[in-house]
Amino acid sequence: MPNSNDVASNEMLWERVLSLLVVGASVLGGSAVLLIQALPPILHGFP
C-alpha cells in the first residue's frame, strides 16, 4: 500500500517540478527578449 502511494506522490512531484521548469523557462525567455529589445536604446543613451 505505501509503495503505490509513494509512486503517486512521486509522479505528482515530478509534474509540479516540470511545470515549474516550463514556467521558469518561459519567464526567462520572455525577459531575455525584453532585455534584447530594450538594450539598444539604453546603450545609445550612453555617450
FIVODREN-860607 format. One record per residue: y negated, x, z of N, C-alpha, C in turn; residue number from 0. Coordinates in steps of 0.05 Angstrom, whole numbers, plus 5000, padded with zeros to 4 digits. Example, Ala and Ser with C-alpha at 12.3 -4.5 7.8 and 13.67 -1.06 7.14 Angstrom:
BEGIN
[minu [5114 5264 5156] [5090 5246 5156] [5066 5264 5156] 0]
[minu [5045 5257 5142] [5021 5273 5143] [4999 5258 5157] 1]
***
This chain:
BEGIN
[minu [5024 5016 5000] [5000 5000 5000] [4974 5017 5000] 0]
[minu [4972 5035 5019] [4947 5051 5020] [4943 5068 4995] 1]
[minu [4966 5075 4982] [4964 5092 4958] [4950 5077 4935] 2]
[minu [4958 5052 4930] [4946 5036 4908] [4917 5031 4915] 3]
[minu [4910 5027 4940] [4882 5023 4948] [4866 5048 4942] 4]
[minu [4878 5071 4948] [4864 5096 4942] [4858 5099 4913] 5]
[minu [4878 5092 4896] [4874 5094 4867] [4851 5076 4858] 6]
[minu [4850 5051 4869] [4829 5032 4861] [4802 5043 4869] 7]
[minu [4799 5053 4894] [4773 5063 4903] [4766 5088 4887] 8]
[minu [4786 5104 4880] [4780 5128 4864] [4769 5120 4837] 9]
[minu [4781 5100 4824] [4771 5091 4798] [4743 5080 4801] 10]
[minu [4737 5065 4822] [4710 5055 4826] [4691 5078 4829] 11]
[minu [4699 5098 4845] [4682 5121 4849] [4676 5136 4823] 12]
[minu [4696 5139 4806] [4692 5153 4781] [4674 5137 4762] 13]
[minu [4677 5110 4762] [4660 5093 4746] [4631 5096 4755] 14]
[minu [4627 5097 4782] [4600 5100 4792] [4588 5127 4785] 15]
[minu [4604 5148 4787] [4595 5175 4780] [4588 5176 4751] 16]
[minu [4605 5165 4734] [4600 5166 4705] [4574 5150 4698] 17]
[minu [4571 5127 4710] [4547 5111 4704] [4522 5126 4714] 18]
[minu [4524 5140 4737] [4501 5155 4747] [4495 5178 4728] 19]
[minu [4516 5191 4717] [4512 5213 4698] [4498 5203 4673] 20]
[minu [4507 5180 4663] [4495 5168 4639] [4466 5161 4643] 21]
[minu [4460 5149 4666] [4433 5141 4672] [4416 5167 4675] 22]
[minu [4426 5187 4689] [4411 5212 4693] [4406 5226 4666] 23]
[minu [4426 5226 4649] [4423 5239 4623] [4402 5224 4606] 24]
[minu [4403 5198 4607] [4383 5183 4590] [4355 5187 4601] 25]
[minu [4352 5187 4628] [4326 5192 4640] [4316 5220 4633] 26]
[minu [4334 5240 4635] [4326 5267 4628] [4318 5269 4599] 27]
[minu [4334 5256 4581] [4328 5256 4553] [4301 5243 4547] 28]
[minu [4296 5220 4560] [4270 5207 4555] [4247 5223 4565] 29]
[minu [4250 5235 4589] [4227 5251 4599] [4223 5276 4582] 30]
[minu [4245 5288 4571] [4242 5311 4554] [4227 5303 4529] 31]
[minu [4233 5280 4517] [4219 5271 4493] [4189 5267 4500] 32]
[minu [4184 5255 4523] [4156 5250 4531] [4142 5277 4534] 33]
[minu [4155 5296 4547] [4143 5322 4551] [4137 5336 4524] 34]
[minu [4156 5335 4506] [4152 5347 4480] [4129 5334 4465] 35]
[minu [4126 5308 4468] [4104 5294 4455] [4077 5300 4468] 36]
[minu [4078 5304 4495] [4053 5308 4510] [4044 5338 4510] 37]
[minu [4062 5356 4504] [4055 5385 4506] [4034 5394 4486] 38]
[minu [4036 5388 4460] [4016 5399 4441] [3987 5393 4448] 39]
[minu [3980 5368 4455] [3952 5363 4462] [3944 5378 4487] 40]
[minu [3962 5380 4507] [3956 5395 4531] [3951 5424 4525] 41]
[minu [3968 5435 4508] [3966 5464 4501] [3940 5468 4485] 42]
[minu [3933 5449 4467] [3909 5452 4452] [3884 5450 4469] 43]
[minu [3887 5437 4492] [3864 5434 4510] [3857 5460 4523] 44]
[minu [3876 5478 4526] [3871 5504 4538] [3858 5523 4518] 45]
[minu [3840 5541 4527] [3827 5559 4508] [3846 5580 4497] 46]
***
